[in-house]
Amino acid sequence: MNTQTSSIAKTSSNLSEMIKARLVALAFAGAMLFTVGFAQSAPLHNAAHDTRHVEVFPCH
């Protein structure tokens, strides 16, 4: 019975860590998108803009 209980605890722990990792990745990606998207530097802005067109993401 201890094996089953610890197995369930590990699964919920792994799920919790996976959710945390996804949230951190999402926050990082969002920060990068807005930082580069609103950059005053033309090459950075154009790179972000072109990437949006390649991914067929509307931006106009």
Protein Blocks (a to p, Z undefined) as FASTA:
>chain_A
ZZmmmmmmmmmmmmmmmmmmmmmmmmmmmmmmmmmmmpcblklmmmmmmmmmmnopafZZ
